[in-house]
Amino acid sequence: MRIGLDVMGGDNAPDAILDGAFASLEGLDNRDELVLVGDRAVIEAAIKGRGANDPRVTVVGTTQVIAMDEPPVEAVRSKKDSSLVVLAHMAGRKAHHPLDVMISAGNTGACVTAAQMHVRRLAGVHRPGVAVTMPTFSGPVVLIDAGANLEAKPHHLAQYGVMGDVYARLVLGVQTPRIALMNVGGEEQKGTSEMKMARDALRADHTLRFIGYIEGRAVFNGEADVVVSDGLVGNVMLKLAEGLSEGIFKAIAREICQTDPALAKRFEPVVKKIYAKHDYHEYGAAPLLGVNGICLIGHGSSVARTITNTIVRSKQLLESRVNENIIRRLDTARQPVA
């Protein structure tokens, strides 16, 4: 498979991106190709600094970079030779020898825009959504959308339920995912008129195991396997959970160290093991479901380990044939019940 990587995207680019890319080579086989897209001089200097050229690594030079704070649509349209836009063009189905996977930890809005513009949407998909695997106390939960569509319509949310269901089945191995719609409460009468329309559309889909509304605190109690949300609420919830998780573990470690340093040494491996299960770096980037290819969007603060895990795990996403199943399921959902 051909895996394309935006070397210039992210708060820690290009160093962390390159470190993660080279570390991932141990997990790839001889038939895989890692395409590094970005400043050629920077990339080639990094390769030279490691003392060896790997035949599986290809460099595609670009002259522009889309910054994290740039307006997405304007940036994608004006910076055609940016690492992100070139990467998306190479991942497009019309490109000569297209990429199988595109990965970026850069500007999320620009990544979504570039993917929709060049990779295009799957047949039947209205708006793609970012599907994040959130670690919870009861196991991983799929959250869709986590930032691609800030003003989701009811029919967008209904499709997120289908795409999240497919992803949970094929990638996380959940046999019959419980689908829930994020709301201000679990009661039927709560929510806006559009929220109720989305609820009714999800409930009417006979291919889904829809369990109704879910509120924020219930997500971490294992009450659902897939949580459907608009991109604004989903992104806020995701980052709140990340910050809270990190803060709790730091507070625990600090209290143990201050109370009994000897005890802290004994519990350090246990605390690290638990933290690893709730560390988003371990899960890598999140797929943008609904585009006609494999597009993985990383957290802006991605480190080398995040990139390595993303590259290695991208093979699982491609081999699971998620896109083909999304197309089939959306087509099935449109069929009337006999």
C-alpha positions as CSV (number, residue, x, y, z in Angstrom):
1,M,0.0,0.0,0.0
2,R,1.0,3.6,-0.6
3,I,0.8,5.8,2.5
4,G,1.1,9.6,2.1
5,L,2.1,11.8,5.0
6,D,1.9,15.6,5.4
7,V,5.3,16.3,6.9
8,M,4.6,20.0,7.4
9,G,1.2,19.6,9.3
10,G,0.8,19.9,13.0
11,D,2.1,21.9,16.0
12,N,5.2,19.7,16.2
13,A,6.0,19.5,12.5
14,P,8.2,18.6,10.8
15,D,10.5,17.0,13.4
16,A,7.9,14.9,15.2
17,I,6.2,13.9,11.9
18,L,9.5,12.7,10.4
19,D,10.5,10.9,13.6
20,G,7.2,9.0,13.6
21,A,7.5,8.2,9.9
22,F,10.9,6.7,10.2
23,A,9.9,4.7,13.3
24,S,6.9,3.3,11.4
25,L,9.1,1.6,8.8
26,E,9.7,-1.4,11.2
27,G,5.9,-2.1,11.1
28,L,5.7,-2.0,7.3
29,D,6.6,-4.7,4.8
30,N,8.7,-4.5,1.7
31,R,5.8,-3.9,-0.6
32,D,4.6,-0.8,1.3
33,E,5.6,2.7,0.2
34,L,5.8,5.7,2.5
35,V,5.4,9.0,0.6
36,L,6.7,12.0,2.5
37,V,5.1,15.3,1.2
38,G,6.6,18.6,2.2
39,D,9.8,20.7,2.1
40,R,12.2,18.5,0.1
41,A,15.3,20.0,1.7
42,V,14.0,19.4,5.2
43,I,12.9,15.8,4.5
44,E,16.1,14.9,2.6
45,A,18.3,16.3,5.4
46,A,16.4,14.2,7.9
47,I,16.9,11.1,5.8
48,K,20.6,11.9,5.4
49,G,20.9,12.4,9.2
50,R,19.8,8.9,9.8
51,G,22.6,7.6,7.6
52,A,20.6,5.4,5.2
53,N,18.1,5.6,2.4
54,D,15.2,3.2,2.6
55,P,13.8,2.2,-0.8
56,R,10.3,2.2,0.6
57,V,10.5,6.0,1.2
58,T,9.6,8.5,-1.5
59,V,9.9,12.3,-1.2
60,V,7.5,14.7,-2.9
61,G,8.7,18.3,-2.6
62,T,6.3,21.2,-2.0
63,T,6.8,24.9,-1.5
64,Q,3.9,26.0,0.7
65,V,2.5,25.2,4.1
66,I,-1.1,25.7,5.4
67,A,-0.8,27.0,9.0
68,M,-3.0,25.7,11.8
69,D,-4.8,29.1,12.1
70,E,-5.6,29.8,8.4
71,P,-9.1,29.8,7.1
72,P,-9.5,26.3,5.6
73,V,-11.4,27.0,2.4
74,E,-9.3,30.0,1.4
75,A,-6.0,28.2,2.3
76,V,-6.8,25.1,0.2
77,R,-7.8,27.2,-2.8
78,S,-4.9,29.6,-2.7
79,K,-2.1,27.3,-1.6
80,K,-2.2,24.6,-4.3
81,D,1.5,23.6,-3.8
82,S,1.1,23.2,0.0
83,S,1.9,19.8,1.5
84,L,-1.7,19.2,2.5
85,V,-3.3,20.0,-0.9
86,V,-0.7,18.1,-2.9
87,L,-1.2,15.1,-0.6
88,A,-5.0,15.2,-1.1
89,H,-4.5,15.5,-4.8
90,M,-2.3,12.4,-4.8
91,A,-5.0,10.6,-2.8
92,G,-7.7,11.5,-5.3
93,R,-9.1,8.7,-7.4
94,K,-8.2,10.6,-10.6
95,A,-4.5,10.9,-9.7
96,H,-2.0,8.8,-11.5
97,H,-1.1,5.9,-9.2
98,P,-3.1,7.3,-6.2
99,L,-2.2,7.0,-2.6
100,D,-4.1,4.3,-0.6
101,V,-3.9,6.4,2.6
102,M,-3.4,10.1,3.3
103,I,-2.4,11.3,6.8
104,S,-2.1,14.8,8.2
105,A,-1.9,16.3,11.7
106,G,-2.4,19.8,10.3
107,N,-5.3,22.2,10.0
108,T,-8.4,20.0,10.5
109,G,-10.7,22.2,8.5
110,A,-8.2,22.4,5.6
111,C,-7.7,18.7,5.7
112,V,-11.5,18.1,5.5
113,T,-11.8,20.6,2.7
114,A,-8.9,19.3,0.7
115,A,-10.2,15.7,1.0
116,Q,-13.7,16.6,-0.1
117,M,-12.3,18.6,-3.0
118,H,-9.8,16.1,-4.3
119,V,-10.6,12.7,-2.9
120,R,-14.4,13.3,-3.1
121,R,-17.2,11.8,-1.2
122,L,-18.4,8.2,-1.3
123,A,-21.6,7.6,-3.2
124,G,-24.6,8.6,-1.1
125,V,-22.7,10.4,1.6
126,H,-23.9,14.0,2.3
127,R,-21.1,15.2,4.6
128,P,-18.0,13.3,5.9
129,G,-17.4,13.0,9.6
130,V,-14.3,12.5,11.8
131,A,-14.7,9.2,13.7
132,V,-12.6,9.3,16.9
133,T,-12.0,6.2,19.1
134,M,-12.4,7.5,22.6
135,P,-10.9,5.4,25.4
136,T,-13.4,5.2,28.3
137,F,-13.6,3.2,31.6
138,S,-15.8,0.7,29.8
139,G,-13.8,0.3,26.7
140,P,-13.4,2.2,23.4
141,V,-16.3,4.3,22.1
142,V,-16.6,5.7,18.6
143,L,-17.5,9.5,18.5
144,I,-18.6,10.8,15.2
145,D,-18.4,13.7,14.3
146,A,-15.4,15.2,16.1
147,G,-14.8,18.4,14.1
148,A,-15.5,18.1,10.4
149,N,-19.1,19.3,10.3
150,L,-19.9,22.1,12.8
151,E,-23.5,22.7,11.6
152,A,-24.8,19.1,11.0
153,K,-28.3,18.7,9.7
154,P,-30.5,15.8,10.8
155,H,-29.8,13.7,7.7
156,H,-26.0,14.2,8.3
157,L,-26.4,12.8,11.8
158,A,-28.4,9.9,10.6
159,Q,-25.6,9.0,8.2
160,Y,-23.0,9.3,10.9
161,G,-25.0,6.7,12.8
162,V,-24.6,4.3,9.8
163,M,-20.9,5.1,9.3
164,G,-20.1,4.8,13.0
165,D,-21.9,1.5,13.1
166,V,-19.8,0.1,10.2
167,Y,-16.6,1.4,11.7
168,A,-17.3,-0.1,15.1
169,R,-18.1,-3.5,13.6
170,L,-15.2,-3.8,11.2
171,V,-12.4,-2.0,13.1
172,L,-13.3,-2.3,16.8
173,G,-14.9,-5.7,16.4
174,V,-18.2,-4.8,18.1
175,Q,-20.8,-7.3,16.8
176,T,-23.9,-5.2,17.3
177,P,-23.0,-1.6,18.2
178,R,-25.4,0.5,20.3
179,I,-25.9,3.8,18.6
180,A,-26.7,6.9,20.7
181,L,-27.4,10.5,19.8
182,M,-25.6,13.2,21.9
183,N,-28.2,15.5,23.6
184,V,-28.6,17.6,26.7
185,G,-30.4,14.7,28.4
186,G,-31.8,11.3,27.8
187,E,-35.4,12.2,27.9
188,E,-37.4,12.0,24.7
189,Q,-38.8,15.6,25.0
190,K,-35.4,17.2,25.3
191,G,-33.5,18.8,22.4
192,T,-34.2,21.0,19.4
193,S,-36.6,20.2,16.6
194,E,-33.7,19.2,14.4
195,M,-32.3,17.0,17.1
196,K,-35.7,15.2,17.3
197,M,-35.7,14.8,13.5
198,A,-32.2,13.2,13.7
199,R,-33.5,10.9,16.5
200,D,-36.5,9.8,14.4
201,A,-34.3,9.2,11.3
202,L,-31.9,7.0,13.3
203,R,-34.7,5.1,14.9
204,A,-36.4,4.5,11.5
205,D,-33.2,2.9,10.2
206,H,-33.8,-0.8,10.5
207,T,-30.0,-1.5,10.0
208,L,-29.1,0.2,13.3
209,R,-29.4,-0.7,17.0
210,F,-30.4,2.8,18.0
211,I,-30.9,3.3,21.8
212,G,-31.9,6.9,21.8
213,Y,-30.4,10.0,23.4
214,I,-27.3,10.0,25.5
215,E,-25.8,12.8,27.7
216,G,-22.1,13.5,28.2
217,R,-21.5,11.7,31.5
218,A,-23.1,8.5,30.2
219,V,-20.5,8.2,27.4
220,F,-17.9,7.1,29.9
221,N,-20.2,4.6,31.6
222,G,-20.3,2.2,28.7
223,E,-23.9,2.9,27.7
224,A,-23.2,3.2,24.0
225,D,-20.6,2.0,21.5
226,V,-21.1,4.8,19.0
227,V,-22.0,8.4,19.9
228,V,-23.4,10.6,17.1
229,S,-22.8,14.3,17.4
230,D,-22.3,17.5,15.4
231,G,-18.7,18.5,15.0
232,L,-18.8,21.4,17.4
233,V,-20.1,19.5,20.4
234,G,-18.1,16.4,19.5
235,N,-14.8,18.3,19.3
236,V,-15.4,20.1,22.6
237,M,-16.3,16.8,24.3
238,L,-13.2,15.1,22.9
239,K,-10.8,17.8,24.0
240,L,-12.4,18.1,27.4
241,A,-12.1,14.4,28.0
242,E,-8.4,14.5,26.9
243,G,-7.6,17.3,29.2
244,L,-9.5,15.8,32.2
245,S,-7.8,12.4,31.7
246,E,-4.3,13.9,31.6
247,G,-5.1,16.1,34.6
248,I,-6.4,13.2,36.7
249,F,-3.4,11.0,36.1
250,K,-1.0,13.8,36.9
251,A,-2.9,14.5,40.1
252,I,-2.8,10.9,41.2
253,A,0.9,10.6,40.5
254,R,1.6,13.8,42.4
255,E,-0.4,12.7,45.4
256,I,1.3,9.3,45.6
257,C,4.8,10.8,45.2
258,Q,4.1,13.3,48.0
259,T,2.6,10.7,50.3
260,D,5.0,7.9,49.9
261,P,7.9,8.0,47.4
262,A,8.6,4.3,47.9
263,L,5.0,3.4,47.1
264,A,5.1,5.6,44.1
265,K,7.9,3.5,42.5
266,R,5.9,0.4,43.1
267,F,2.8,1.8,41.5
268,E,4.5,3.7,38.6
269,P,4.2,0.7,36.1
270,V,0.5,0.3,36.9
271,V,-0.2,4.0,36.5
272,K,1.6,4.1,33.2
273,K,-0.3,1.1,31.9
274,I,-3.6,2.6,32.8
275,Y,-2.7,5.9,31.3
276,A,-1.6,4.2,28.1
277,K,-5.1,2.9,27.7
278,H,-6.5,6.4,27.9
279,D,-3.9,8.2,25.8
280,Y,-5.0,9.3,22.4
281,H,-1.5,9.0,21.1
282,E,-1.9,5.2,21.3
283,Y,-4.9,5.3,19.0
284,G,-3.3,7.5,16.4
285,A,-5.2,9.7,14.0
286,A,-8.9,9.5,13.3
287,P,-10.5,8.6,9.9
288,L,-12.6,11.0,8.0
289,L,-15.4,8.6,7.2
290,G,-17.4,9.3,4.0
291,V,-14.6,10.2,1.6
292,N,-13.7,8.0,-1.3
293,G,-10.4,6.9,0.2
294,I,-8.6,6.6,3.5
295,C,-8.0,10.0,5.1
296,L,-6.6,10.1,8.6
297,I,-6.6,13.4,10.5
298,G,-4.3,13.6,13.5
299,H,-4.5,15.8,16.6
300,G,-2.6,19.1,16.1
301,S,-0.4,18.2,19.1
302,S,0.5,14.8,17.6
303,V,4.0,13.5,18.6
304,A,6.2,10.9,16.9
305,R,4.4,8.1,18.6
306,T,1.0,9.3,17.3
307,I,2.3,9.3,13.7
308,T,3.9,5.9,14.1
309,N,0.7,4.3,15.4
310,T,-1.4,6.0,12.7
311,I,0.8,4.7,9.9
312,V,1.0,1.1,11.2
313,R,-2.8,1.0,11.9
314,S,-3.8,2.5,8.6
315,K,-3.3,-0.9,7.0
316,Q,-6.1,-2.3,9.2
317,L,-8.5,0.4,8.1
318,L,-7.7,-0.3,4.4
319,E,-8.0,-4.1,4.7
320,S,-11.3,-3.9,6.6
321,R,-13.0,-2.4,3.5
322,V,-14.9,0.2,5.5
323,N,-15.7,2.4,2.5
324,E,-17.3,-0.5,0.5
325,N,-19.4,-1.4,3.5
326,I,-20.5,2.2,4.2
327,I,-21.8,2.5,0.6
328,R,-23.7,-0.8,0.9
329,R,-25.2,0.1,4.2
330,L,-26.3,3.6,3.1
331,D,-28.0,2.0,0.1
332,T,-29.7,-0.6,2.3
333,A,-30.9,2.1,4.7
334,R,-32.6,3.9,1.8
335,Q,-34.6,0.8,0.9
336,P,-38.2,0.5,2.3
337,V,-38.8,-2.1,5.0
338,A,-40.6,-5.1,3.5
